[in-house]
């Protein structure tokens, strides 16, 4: 498995996203759904054996279940060289507090460490932008956590160009984790150029756009049971168009769509790593088989989805 650096930390370029452990992301109404502890163990074992040494989670994933599942796996397997990344912003349960106030960030880091069963995490990410708290105050708290040895480095997630610039002026944010895929290319306008200009890393989450780039969704068929389009369709409804399906059918004619979509990302030197969220071990295959594309192949895919 190829390695790269985020905030000075060596990470596998394919990162295991653990947002389906014990829930579907941070949505309180879906806490308790998603992958069971047993299923999560199977996925973590498969990823680790494949050389994926970086696991990405968040305090609110599954209402804390994701971090707890990882913590149990660590205690059981005692993996040497595991890199942990977690985040905070969303509420841990319906009605609970949220945001990036310094006191809350410190409290959430402490609770994350407890659930994970570790003394520190390598990477910590602000999971969203908090318009109610000056980013300089949040960065100050993160700097203190670095000094205390509780986090190794910190980054930003779900930010636009203006927010990224504000964050860079306020603190030592070392990378950005935003959604990026053939079907979601907003970061190309401002965020990726800023990362390149300032020497920041970039992590792409949702690289298959909720399964849309796997071939699982068909023009005239209902979404498969248990898919994102049945559990949490709102972020993807805009894709249900003939134009999207035309492009996806052309992609599928070129080869395995998921493998090509991930190879397109991994062939971009601006992309440090991709975060994949498989539900079954065999769904790791596209990421593991994503051979680098030559410039002509990458341009062809870029133009298909332009």
LORO-465625 format. One record per residue (C-alpha): x, y, z. Coordinates in pm, whole numbers, plus 50000, padded with zeros to 5 digits. Each point is the difference from the previous one (the first is absolute). Layout:
BEGIN
XYZ;...
END
This chain:
BEGIN
500005000050000;501375033849897;500615025450278;499785037950012;500105026850271;497285019950173;501265024750257;503324981950010;498274966750074;500544970949760;496624986949887;498874973349756;498705016949685;496854979350039;498365007550335;497284978550158;496985022050065;498124987550305;496905021649965;497734969849956;501014983550327;496975000150229;498125025549789;499955018549671;502325029450055;498955025950257;496244998049943;498354993650342;496964983949839;502304973049858;502034993050316;499994962650068;499664991749631;502954994249770;502654974150076;499864978950315;503064995050219;500614966249838;499725014349648;502305028850095;502634975350126;499874981249669;500505032549806;502845012350222;501744966249978;499724999849620;501235035849967;502954994350233;501014968249820;499895019149669;502445026150131;497485027150085;501545013350319;497975032150043;496484999650144;497735030749987;497125005450242;498175027650191;498555003750345;496455002649864;500174970549759;497394976350132;499685021750311;503444988650117;499614963949891;502525003249719;502805010850234;498974973550254;500094972549735;503485011149893;501125000850362;498814964350053;501814989049683;503235016850119;499784982450336;499384966849826;502545002549717;502645023650145;501065012249654;503485014649973;500145031349785;496295008749989;499355036749920;496775014050148;498095030249877;496875013650170;497885031449988;497455021050186;497185024149925;496654981849981;497944991250310;500534966050157;496254995350031;496855019049908;499875032550195;503594998350125;502445028749954;502115003749690;502655022849854;503625009950045;500055020350321;503394994050167;498564983950313;497854976549793;502884990449770;502144990750300;497154980750161;499264981249678;503654990949948;500124985850351;496864979249940;501314988149661;503244988350159;498024981250262;497814982349744;503004991649782;501984988250301;503095020049906;501985028650153;500165020349680;498905000549637;502315007349710;497565021949808;497095021850111;497555018349775;497415027150050;497044982849836;498275031649876;500305037750010;498605016850312;498775034849913;499275007050368;503564994650126;503065018749867;502284974649838;502965015450184;498444988950331;499564964649871;503564999649864;501295011750338;498324970550170;501414976349739;503505014050051;499634993150372;498924964449928;503084995349780;502215013650279;498334976350248;500734970249774;496334991649942;499975006249624;502864999149752;498795024649733;496735015849897;498045007849686;496735014249868;497034982649839;497005011549799;501395034849934;499885023249702;502835021549870;499265030550214;499744979050316;503254982349919;501795033249959;498605011850333;501124968050167;503505002649858;500325035450135;498934988350346;501764967050065;502264971749887;497434980349803;501984975049796;497474984749762;496415000549878;497554971049990;497185008049756;497774979949771;501494994949655;499144976549717;499264999349629;496445010150091;500955026250260;502765023449886;499275032450184;503404999150176;501745005349667;498905036349990;501605013350319;500904974050263;502414978349801;501895029949856;500355014450351;501264966950135;502564998849722;501045036350055;500474995850375;501484965049998;497014984050171;498974963949972;496604990849861;497854970250098;497044991049779;496984985450176;496974985849821;502214991349699;497214978349857;497225024950078;497914977750221;500324970449764;499025018949685;503374992249840;499794962750070;497304991149747;497484990450268;497405026049896;498144994549675;497935023749791;496734980650021;500504980450322;499325007250365;503125005050215;501224968350172;498804994250355;502455013450258;501685023849756;500575037050068;497165008049760;497584980950224;501435009950340;501105036049943;499175010849644;499815037850045;503645008349910;499734980449675;496525007149861;501415025849757;501904972149824;496894981149895;500035013949644;500394985649652;503225019849956;501554983350305;498934965349889;501355006549649;503415008250146;499954970550238;499154976149717;502935013349796;502274995950303;498864964250048;500784992649634;503615010050070;500524975350287;499054995050363;498515034050091;501065000450365;503584990349918;500235026749730;498475026750223;502474993050281;502934997749759;499035034349866;500395014350350;503164981150093;501645011349674;499615036550104;503185011750177;497935025150198;498044971950167;501914986550298;497544972550092;496474987549940;497564988750269;497964969449900;497054986450196;499354964049895;497164980050152;501564966449909;503664989149967;499694993549627;499105036749951;503605008750083;501074984949667;499505031249782;502285020650226;502614972650015;499854994749621;500045036849903;503155001549788;501305034649904;498465014449685;502145015149729;499325036849922;497884991649697;497744976550195;499585025050281;499155027949758;497424978049830;498244993750331;500225036550100;498385010749674;497284973450027;498905014650334;500715036749928;
END
